Amino acid sequence: MKAIIEVARKGSIFRTAAQQLANARQGQTPDFRLSFESARSLFAELTPARLDLLDTLRRVGPCSVYALAKAAERNYSNVHTDVSRLEELGMIERSEADAISVPFESVEILVPLAQVA
């Protein structure tokens, strides 16, 4: 499964939900989708440091926040803050044993450019 992060217009959530339902009915595993109203808000939430954490976590596998901070060579407090936000966004999952992981094989970020009339 992959995560598709996109800049989308208001109301497009309904189109996306209908598409995911159709894919699920056909037996396809639906991709995780996360939409933002602007590129500015997308990149305010998915900073380069947070994207690097996703990559590091995917590489090392399920682990504690402390182990992720060591693997990423970053301050524990900052990693904890980033992990909490990524968890709220649905980009990181936490097991009953408190291990965190990335459930996606890849992340696609789609930022459409303005249409020229």
NUTORMAR-561816 format. One line per 4 residues: for each residue x, y, z of C-alpha. Coordinates in pm, 1 decimal. Layout:
// residues N
X/Y/Z ~ ...
This chain:
// residues 117
0.0/0.0/0.0 ~ 115.4/352.9/-69.1 ~ 31.2/691.6/77.4 ~ -84.2/958.2/-165.5
-43.4/1309.0/-28.0 ~ -197.9/1579.5/-241.5 ~ -303.7/1937.8/-271.4 ~ -673.1/1924.5/-354.7
-961.2/2163.9/-382.0 ~ -1238.4/2174.7/-124.5 ~ -1502.1/1910.6/-194.6 ~ -1261.3/1673.3/-367.8
-1274.9/1448.8/-60.7 ~ -1608.4/1313.0/-185.7 ~ -1460.3/1219.0/-522.7 ~ -1167.3/1052.2/-349.1
-1395.0/857.4/-113.3 ~ -1607.0/732.8/-405.1 ~ -1294.0/619.1/-589.2 ~ -1164.4/434.2/-281.7
-1500.1/260.8/-236.3 ~ -1498.9/149.1/-600.0 ~ -1144.0/12.1/-563.1 ~ -1237.6/-174.1/-244.3
-1537.4/-334.4/-418.0 ~ -1304.1/-459.4/-691.5 ~ -1084.1/-624.0/-428.2 ~ -802.6/-371.9/-455.7
-631.4/-253.9/-140.7 ~ -715.9/115.6/-116.2 ~ -424.8/354.8/-92.1 ~ -406.5/593.2/202.8
-491.7/945.2/90.2 ~ -423.0/1269.9/270.8 ~ -524.4/1605.5/123.4 ~ -419.0/1959.7/203.2
-568.4/2286.5/78.8 ~ -234.3/2429.3/-33.7 ~ 124.7/2334.2/-97.9 ~ 220.6/2565.8/187.9
8.7/2371.6/438.8 ~ 125.2/2036.1/300.3 ~ 492.4/2121.3/342.8 ~ 431.3/2285.0/681.4
306.2/1946.2/805.8 ~ 532.2/1715.1/604.6 ~ 861.7/1889.7/657.3 ~ 1185.8/1746.3/517.7
1275.6/1628.5/870.8 ~ 945.2/1441.4/903.0 ~ 982.8/1284.6/559.3 ~ 1334.4/1175.2/659.0
1188.6/1017.3/974.5 ~ 940.7/818.7/764.4 ~ 1227.1/695.2/547.9 ~ 1442.5/604.4/848.2
1154.9/428.1/1022.7 ~ 1069.1/229.5/710.2 ~ 1435.1/127.8/678.8 ~ 1487.1/21.1/1044.8
1141.4/-129.7/1092.1 ~ 912.3/-112.6/1394.6 ~ 1087.3/40.8/1695.4 ~ 1049.5/281.9/1984.7
1062.8/658.1/1944.5 ~ 1393.5/652.1/2132.4 ~ 1541.8/397.1/1888.0 ~ 1417.2/603.3/1593.8
1578.5/917.7/1736.3 ~ 1910.8/731.1/1769.5 ~ 1884.9/586.8/1415.8 ~ 1800.8/931.3/1274.4
2072.7/1095.6/1485.5 ~ 1824.7/1356.7/1609.2 ~ 1717.5/1496.3/1944.5 ~ 1461.3/1270.2/2116.9
1226.3/1557.3/2203.7 ~ 1210.2/1678.7/1842.1 ~ 1157.9/1325.7/1710.3 ~ 883.6/1266.5/1966.5
704.1/1583.2/1850.1 ~ 737.3/1483.9/1483.4 ~ 623.0/1126.0/1548.1 ~ 318.5/1251.3/1738.9
215.8/1473.7/1448.4 ~ 280.4/1202.7/1187.7 ~ 70.9/966.2/1397.2 ~ -214.7/1222.3/1406.8
-194.0/1250.8/1027.5 ~ -211.9/871.4/991.1 ~ 138.2/836.7/847.7 ~ 273.4/633.1/1142.1
105.5/350.9/1333.5 ~ 168.7/243.1/1691.9 ~ 139.7/-120.0/1806.4 ~ 5.5/-242.3/2139.4
368.9/-292.0/2243.4 ~ 422.0/82.4/2173.2 ~ 642.1/21.6/1866.9 ~ 594.0/269.3/1583.6
601.9/179.3/1214.4 ~ 524.5/311.2/867.0 ~ 250.4/102.3/704.2 ~ 333.1/224.1/352.2
580.5/103.6/93.8 ~ 599.5/447.2/-64.8 ~ 471.2/803.4/-36.9 ~ 363.8/1003.0/-340.5
327.1/1379.7/-308.4 ~ 113.3/1541.1/-578.5 ~ 120.1/1917.6/-618.8 ~ -68.5/2036.4/-927.9
56.0/2350.9/-1095.9 ~ -176.2/2633.8/-1198.0 ~ -365.2/2582.7/-1522.6 ~ -286.9/2835.2/-1797.0
-600.0/2962.2/-1971.6
